[in-house]
């Protein structure tokens, strides 16, 4: 049986006349900080350095950043998390300690990643030069040399817009290029023709 991601890519080709549109990737998880992340799972961020800019209400991690939440992983060279200013309640610890602590996800308004960004959720991988998650819009943007893949199936373009509310993704091409997709027959499906061995 085809999973949602592969079916979505096939749907992209079928909808080519309307523009490249994807539906159904496993990234849609309401309340998750990372696309595809479990909203109830803890968020871990590993990096070489953390800078906190109080005036901007911004945390900036740098140096081989790896952020994880459940089965979702984000990798980048730089990851900036913008907080809602004055979000901590009275008596709550000051940022940055409060930012990723209890209720921290609700204090985040935007996340920006750069320096070769990859977002992995189960067997799906989205890659680009830069990435943005806008929590207010509830959308993920990947720009620059974008690829969206699952196994041998891959779609490439210049910009990916993924709406986490509707579960719809759109890949756009640059003015000079075009959106390209490669589908490998049988990938993402169980081969029932092969005899089972003991």
N, C-alpha and C positions, 0 to 999 in steps of 0.2 A: 504494500500500500504506500502511496506517495505521502510524505509528510507535508505539513502546511507550507513550509518554506519552498520546497520544490514546486508544489502546486502554484504557489504565488509567482514564481519565476515563469512558469508556463503561462500563467494568466497575464504576465507582463507582455509576452510576445503576442498573445491573443488580442491585447488591448493596444497594440502598437499604433493604431490609427488615432487613438485618443491621446497618445503620449505614454511614456513608460510609467506604469503604475503597478506597485506590488501590494498584495494584501496577505496578511496572515503570518508574518514571521513571528518567532517565539519571543520577540523583544517586549511585547506588551505585558507589563505587570504593573498594575496601579499601585502607586505609593512607593515604588522602588526607586532608589537613588541611581542605580546603574540600570541601563536597559536590559531586561531579562532577569534582573536580580529579584530575589525573594524579599518583599518589603519587610518581612519579619526577621530576616537574617541580619546579623551584625555586619557593619562595613569596616573592612580593614584596608589601610593605605600604607604601603611601604615605599619609601623614597630616600634619596640621599640627604635631602635638606627640606626644612619647612620654614617659611617666612610668613609672619602674620602682619597685615597692614590694617591697623585699627581704623584709620580714617576712611578707608575704602570698604571696611568690613570684608576683607578678602584673605583667604588662606592660599598660599602658593607652595605646592610641593614640586620639587625638581630633582633631577638625577635618577633616571630609570624608574619612573613611578609605576607601581602596580597597585590598582585598587580592585578589591573583590567584594562581592555581595552575593551570597548563595552560589549559583552556578555561573554567574556572570563575572567577567574579568575585563578591566580596562587597563591598557598599557599606553604610556606616553612618556615623553621626556619632561614635560611640564604640565601640571594639572592645577588650575586655579578654581577655587570654590568661593563664590560670592554669597554672602549671608544677608538675610534681611536685617537691616540696621535696627539696633535696640531690640532684637528679638528675644534675648534671654529675659525670663521673668525676674521680678525683683527677688534678690537673694540667690539667684542662680549663678553658677560660676561664670566668670567672664570668658569670652572667646579668647583663644581658640579652643580651650578645653570643652566648652559647652557645645561647640559646633558639631562635633560628631558624637557627642554623648547622648544621653536620654533626650529624645525629642529633637535631636540634632538635624535629622533629615527634614523636619518641618521648617527649620531655620534657613535652609539652603534655597536660594532663588535661581542660581545659575551656576553651571559648571563649564569650564573651557579647558580643552586639552590641545596640546600642540607637540610637534616634533616626532611625527610618525605615530599615528593613533590607531590602536586596534581595540575593538570591542568583541569579545567572544561570549556567546551564550549557548551552552551545550555544544552542538556541532556547527553552529552558525558563526561566521566571522565577518565583521564589517571593518574595513580599513580606509584610512584617508590621511592627508597631511595634517588636518585640523579637525577637531570635533567640538560641538557645543550641545549642552543639554539645557534647555530653557524650561524651568519647572512651571512657570506661569502659563506658557503656551503648551506645556507638556509635549514638546517636540525635541527630537534629536537631529542635529545637522552634522553631516560629514562633508568636508570639502577638500578638493585637490587629490587627484589620482585615486578616486574612490573605487573600492571593489566590495562586493557583497557575495559571499560564497558559502556553500555547504557541500562538503566533499568535492567532487569533480565539477559541480555546477557552479558557475560564476557569472556575475554581471558587473560590468565596469562602466564608469562614467566620471563626471567631474564633480557632481554634487548629489548628495542623498538627503532627502527630507523625510523623516519618519515621525508620523503622528502617533504617539503612544495611546491617545484616547480612542482613535478610530481603528488603530492597527493597520493603517495604510502608509505605504512608503512610495516615494517617487524618486527616480534617478534621472538626473538631467545631464545633458552633454555640454561640452564647452562650445563656443562659437565655431571652433575649427574642427572639433571631433564629433563623434556619434556615440550613442550608447551601444555597447557590445555585450552579447550574452553567449555563453557556451553551455550546452546541456549534454550530459553524457547519459545515453540510454542505460537504464538499469541502476544508475547510482541513486541511492536513497531508497531502493526497493530491495526486498528479500528475493533472492533467486530461488524459486521453488522448484526449478527444473533439476537442480543438482540432487543426487541421492544423498540421504543422510548417512553418515558413517558413525560407527560405534567406537 
